[in-house]
Amino acid sequence: MIETICVCGAGTMGSSIAQAAAQHNFHVILYDVNEGMLEKAGAAMESNLQSLVQKNKITAEAATAIQGRIQFVSDINDCLADLVIEAIVEKPEIKAGLFNQLAQVNHSDVIFATNTSSLSVTAIAKQVRNPERVAGMHFFNPATIMKLVEVVATPFSNQQTIDTIVETARQMQKTPVLCQDAPGFIVNHVARPYYLEALRLAEQGVTDFQTIDTLLEASGFKMGPFRLMDLIGNDINYAVSCQVYDALGQPARLQPSPIQQERVEKGELGRKTGKGYYEY
């Protein structure tokens, strides 16, 4: 039974996962080597919770209790938990290295879950001591709102690991979907054409970003592709496109867009930088 969850990485995704877990009565340890990131995460959580109070979705007492369940740490020796969810830089060797460090300070039954959106979970697991306790637990942004969680099994993952992650997701009021490790898993594989075809239309000068978004939203999509890429972050979305493109043998239909590459190089990443396809 999972009682304490350690979330590694206090960026947008990590802090959102930490808040989501705390809102559902887990004790949460949010770890980041950068104390400034921890302070920023704490302020963002407080703001989010106060917004929920103002909307009468939770009481002020509940907000205080949720904050009280989150511990902010910058020392890896304080990361003692039943489940570790990492949301750090998208590099397999760094993720595996973190898990191996954490294995030294935790008990042998701790479960390691990576929130990677497209990297091979198998490649991460095979570098980790006792790889049978490693799996993917891919949340969607913002994790406090989005219900879907992809639970990604590798050839090493044992059933107890998968069952525990699925049950933890359910306790967080999420909808877990089990899949085997594959490029882009389910959602990011299926979603590539949504972004890439829209980018192709813009590249060819057929129409502009806002028109494409407006048409697709009028067709029933909650967010058009450009607004959604700005929300996700162009750096993250472009990296996923590159990873899926390479993993599937570089088919022309999945070639990453130069428009998006240019925005990443300029630092126009979307909402988090104030500018992407739109200005914020």
N, C-alpha and C positions, 0 to 999 in steps of 0.2 A: 504493500500500500504506500502510495506516494503522499508524503506530508510536506516535505521541503523541496522546493524547486530552485535551482541556481540558474539564472539567466546570464550568459556571458556576452557582453557587448551592450553598452548603454546608448546606442544610437536610436534612431527612430523605431526600428523594428524591435530591438531588444527591450527597450523601455515599454513599448506597447504590449509585448508578450508578458513582461513582468507585471504590468498593471492588470492585464486580463486574468492572470493567475491569482493575484492578490484579491481581486474582486470576487473570486470563487473560493475563498477561504484557505488557499494554500499559503504557507509561510514562504516568502520569496527572498532570495539573496540576489541582488543585481550587482554583477562584477564588471569592472572596467579598470584598466591600468591608468586611464586618464581621469583624474578626479574632477576636472572641469566638465567632462561628459556626464559624470554622475550627478553633479550639481544641476546641469542643464536638464537631465532626465527627471530629477526630482521636481524641478520647477514646472516642467511640462505636465507631469502626472498631477501635481496639485491643481494646476489650471484646468486640466481635463475633468478632474473630480468635482471641482467647484462648479464647472459648467453643468455637470449632471445634477448637482444639488439645485442649481438655479432653475433647471428644467423639471424639477420635482421627480426625477428618475431614481434618486437615492436621497437618503437623509444626510444631514450634516454629520450625525453620529456615525453613519455607515462610512462616509468619506474618511473620517478620522481613523476608523478601525482599519480600513483598507491601507491607508498610509502606514499605520502601525505594523502591518504585516510585511512591509518591505524594508529590507536591510541593504544599505549601500556600502559596498566594500571595494577596496583597491588592492588588497592583499590576497593572493590566490590561496593562501593557507586558511582563509576564512570561508572558502567555498565548499562547505560540507553539506551535502544534500543527497536526496534519494534519486533525483533526476536532474541532469544537467542539460540545458538547451543552449546551444551556442548560436549567436547571431553576429559573428565577427566578419572580418574581411573574407571575400570569396576566393580563398586560396587553399586547396586541399591540404597541403603540407602544414600550413599554419593552424588549420582547424584540428588536424590529427595531433599536432604537437601540443596544443592546448589540452586536448582530451588525455594525452599521456601524462602531462603535468598534473592534471586533476586526479588521475588514477592513483597517483602517489600519495595524495592527501585524503582520499576517500576510501570507503569500504569497497570490497571487491564486487558487491552487487549493484553499485551505482549504475544507472542507465545513462548513456550518452546519446543525445538527439541533436542532429544538425538541422538548422533551419535553412540550409542552402536551397535556392530556388531552381538550380539546374546542374550543379556539379554532381559528379558521380559519388553517391554515398558509399558505394562499394570501394572506390579508390581511397576514400577517407578511412573506412572501417579497417581495411587490410593493413593500415599503418598503425592501428591502435591495439594496445594490449587487450586481449580478450575481445575480439571483434564481434562476438555473438551478442554483445550488449550495446551495439551501435545501430542506429536506424535514423531515418529522416523524419522530421516533424515540421513540415513546411506550412507555416502560418501565412496568411495574406494580410496586406496592409489596408487599414489599421487593424491590428490583431484584437483590439478591444471591441470591434464591431463585426468584422468579417467572420462568418461562421465556419467556413471550410478549413480543414486541416488535412493535408496529404500526409499519410503515414507511409513512409517508403522503406520497404524491406530489402535487404541485401541477401546474397547467398549465405552470408555468415549469421544473420540475425536469427536468434532463437525465438520460439513462440512466446515465451514469457515476456521478452522485450517488447514484441509487437503488441501483445495483449495489454501490457501495462501502459504503453503510450496511447493506445486507443481509448482505454478507460480514463486516463488522465484528461485526454481531449474532451471526452464526454462530460467529465466533472467540471470542465471549464465552459460547459454549455456550447461546445463546438460540434461540428458534424465531421467526424473522421472518415476519410476515404482511403482504403488500403490499396497500394499499388506496388509493383516490383520496380526496382531501380532501372531507369531508362532515361535517355536524354530528355530533359525538360519535364520528366514525370508525366502527369496527365495535362494539367492546366497550361503550363508554359509551352508544352508541345502544341496543343490545340490552338492556343492563343496567338502563336507567331503570325499566321496569315492576317489576323485582325489588325495587327500593328503594321506589318510589312506591306500589305496591299494598300493600306491608307498612305503610307510613306511613298510608295511608288507613284500613286496618283499625284501627290504633291511634287515629287521629283519631276514628273513629266509635264507639270504645269496645267494639269487638267482642271484643278480647282484649288482652293486654299484650305488651311487647317480647320477654320471655323465652319466652313460649309460642310466638310466631311463629317465633323463632329455633330453638327446640327442634324444632318440627314440620318446618321446612324442612331442618334438618340431618338429621333422621331420614329425610327423603325422598331424601337423597343429596347435598345441597349441603354443601360443606366448611365453610362459615360461613353462619350466618343473616344476613339483611340488616342488622340493627341492630348485631351484632357486627362485621360487615364495614364498615359506615359509621364505627363508632368507630375501626377500624384505619386506614382511609383518611384520616379526618379529616372532621368534619361541614362544616367550611368549604369544603374542596375538593369534597366530594360535592354540597353544595348549589349551589356555583358552577357545577358541570358541569350540574346539573339546570336551572338558570336559563339557561345558554347554549344548551343543546339545545332547551329550551322556546321561547326567543325565535327561534332560527334556523329552527325548523320552523313558525313562524307561530302560536305559543301555543295548541296544541290542548289541550282540557280534560283529556285523558287524561295529559298530561305536565306539568300544573301543579305547580310545586314545593310542597312541604309546609310549612305554617305551623309544624308541630312542629319540623321541622329548622331553619327560619328562627329560631325562638325560641332554640334551643340555640346557634346561631351567634352571635346577638346577646348571649347570656349568657357567651360564651366557653367553652361546654361542648362542646369539639371532639372529645372521645374520648380515646383512650389518651395522646395527646401533652399533654393538659392534666389528665389524671387523672379526668376525668368527661365522659360523653356520655350515651348511653342507659343506660350502666352506670357504676359507680365503679371506679377502678383504684388 
